[in-house]
Amino acid sequence: MLGEHAYTTYLSALKEDLADISRRTGTKGDNTSFPASLNTSVEYFPLHTCGLDSGSFVLPAASSAAVSARIGAHPAGLAPPDALPGDDGLDAPEATGLKLVAHSLLGFASELGVRLDTFSLGPVSNLIGDEICAMAGSAAASETAALVLVDRCLDLVTPLSHTDHVLDQIYGTLQRRLAAGNPAVRSSDVVVPLPHFIGGGKQLGEREAPSTHGEPRSISGNAEAQEPHRQTSTGAVSTSGVALQGSLYAPSDAQMGQWREFLVTRQGKDAALFLRKWLREALRKAGIQTMMRFKAGSVPAEEFRALSELLAAAPPKVCFGHLGIMQLGCAAAAALSGPRADRWARLAELEQELIHLSANCMDEEVAEKLCVAISEAAGESSDAGISATDALGLCVVALALASNGGDLCLSIRQVEAGDSEADEEARYEAQALRLELTDKVMDLLMKLQKTAAARSRLKDMQRYLEHGAGSKGVTPLLSQLTSRILDQRPIPDMQHNSASLGGLLKSGLGRFGLVQKQPQPGDHSTVIIFVVGGISVADLREVRHVVAEKVTGQPGRASVKVLVGGTALMSPHDVVDGLLN
């Protein structure tokens, strides 16, 4: 990604080179003519990956690898573990788009200047690993990096979790930015609703500072009814009828990327406290006084909104000098307020109850709790109520956490609410519709059950949590995997993908009794963990914690660089949508 001054710098250098060539050819008596003016343009150049921060990446949302990588009707990595290309009438491996993922990862490795030693965990990852080994890598690369491919279906609980981390709520509740010309493609960036008076020089009074108005202006609603304002290049306020939309990614703002990366590593509410601290420091540097009183503990949305609005109301030079932290504050204020925050809190409460019941092997109580959640989603509640998608996500969590490996038996309870005076024909039609709906729902639950139980097939790391009173909660798969890789412990379920020639040589040596040590990802100084199906902010946080504990927290240990990637950046709704496709 180019910085804000890179284009003008390159253009100036190009003009200087052209003038120098013209001057030198003129002194030699060459009759070559050069144009008097130089026309330049900026063209789109596709990237292999989109960097979330210095240690994580995803595939471009509109790329063929991200869109076309599918197993049947499901995105690759989210299909049932027994659904493989070529089985049950599914597409052949060449038509699933898995080759495109392999090409993208090889291109990424070429940009890093490394050769890939590929390992896979899961059936779909194994197919991609074989494709990578069958392709020719970069011959010029001298260093080798370990590529660990993981199927997303082996851990569905982590991306479906609703934690109290501010970044989880931002990426899980705010609207994703849509790709131009393709509404079905959603990028990793979110749309941040900004105040309509950015850089206008309007100073808020002391009474205006702790703004407590409700939900911020909707960026997807009726623009004419909201009367939003557009910020001009001079800092003035215009009324073009289009709401201002911020972003969490600014290629020219390295500080903003460092803030996001630091927040990912923080636990729970600590991230919100750091974000408030940075907003206050920005106001102090700008010389803006605030009479707000800050309390210890959790940070309410009103504080984020008030601090961000103070920066937005500052003169243009001050406002745009702190644009990155202001946009983070606006995003936090939007995610932590209104119905979306109430819905997130309700889902977090239900998830914790399901985890507690599952840890104590109370499957009947889990089924009862799911019935309550489904009834709540089906009822006529306020906007803060959970949706049908949320209820399905809770079902997947319950099936994955089931004490007997995902065989939680869910039955559909029929609620008789018919009018006794209804005629016979109406009762017959209602009964037929009810039976058809029951069959559809049971079929859906069976498919979700197969996918949710994928982790139980592993020989090791097959349980999300330990049962009994001493359970410490859910253990994410990537956390366990990273810990074993850094400790160089064997992982029975992981396969080492090698080229056909290498496999033949190893088998030949084995026949002569020359058994070589099984390669491990931890043997390399660079480890790339790539989740086929997508990663979440919670996944990044868990991996960073393990790396900080195993590498950074142990002086004298050999440094290991761990990169985390995925086909997409996922929210809980993205997981459910992928399972239902």
Secondary structure, DSSP 8 states (H G I E B T S, - for coil): ---TTHHHHHHHHHHHHHHHHHHHHHHTT------SS----------S-EEEETTEEE--TTSHHHHH-EETTEETTSS-TT--TTSTT---GGGTTHHHHHHHHHHHHHHHTEEEEEEEESHHHHHHHHHHHHS---SS--EEEEEEEEEGGG--HHHH---S-HHHHHHHHS-EEEETTEEEEEEEEE-EE--TTTTS-----TTTSS---SS---SSS-HHHH---EE-TTS-EE--S---EE-S--TT-HHHHHHHHHHHHS-TTHHHHHHHHHHHHHHHHHT--------SS---HHHHHHHHHHHHTS-HHHHHHTHHHHHHHHHHHHHTSHHHHHHHHHHHHHHHHHHHHHHTT-HHHHHHHHHHHHHHHHS---TTS--HHHHHHHHHHHHHH-TTSS-------------TTS-HHHHHHHHHHHHHHHHHHHHHHHHHHHHHGGGGG-SSS--SS--STT------HHHHHHHHHHTT---TT-EE---HHHHHHHHHHHHTT-------GGGSSEEEEEEET-B-HHHHHHHHHHHIIIIITSTTS---EEEEEESSB--HHHHHHHHH-
